[in-house]
């Protein structure tokens, strides 16, 4: 799958996130990268300060980043339908981290 098509799928996944939640996201960008850092086995990554951790002194910082890793997702998927589903799950998972929801809670909610 081309990078362009993969980026379209990330955009489509974002379109499925309720507008109310997107409106609450603050100072965060969502990027597609081909691969995670060497030695890491990730599908996505949230880098930054979750909204729940930001205090009165949070200002003048670079945007948080949500990274969606294209090649690892493509490696675990057999069909484009699988990619669509995995991209959606990964996008929601990383957005949840932006809102301060940890992996344990995400797993309990079924968003592995």
RANORKA-V950850 format. One line per field, one symbol per residue. phi: phi as a letter, one per 40 degrees, with the letter a starting at -180 (. if undefined). psi: psi as a letter, one per 20 degrees, with the letter a starting at -180 (. if undefined). burial: b if it has 9 or more other C-alpha atoms within 8 Angstrom, else e. Layout:
# RANORKA-V950850
phi=???
psi=???
burial=???
This chain:
# RANORKA-V950850
phi=.ccccccccccccccccddccdcccbfabbbbbcbcddgcbbcaabbibddcbcbcccagbcccbbbbccccccccbcbcdccdccccccccdccdcdcgccddcccccgbe
psi=pqhggghghgghghhipphgghhipplqqpqpqgqrqpiqmqhrpppboqhiipahjoqkqqqrpoppogghghhiqhrhggggghggggggghhhhhjjprgghgghijk.
burial=eeeeebbebbeebbeebeeeeeeebeebeeebbeebeeeeeebbbbeebbbeebeeeeeeeeebbbbbbbebbbeebeeeebbbebbbbbbbbbbbbbbbbeeeebbeeebe
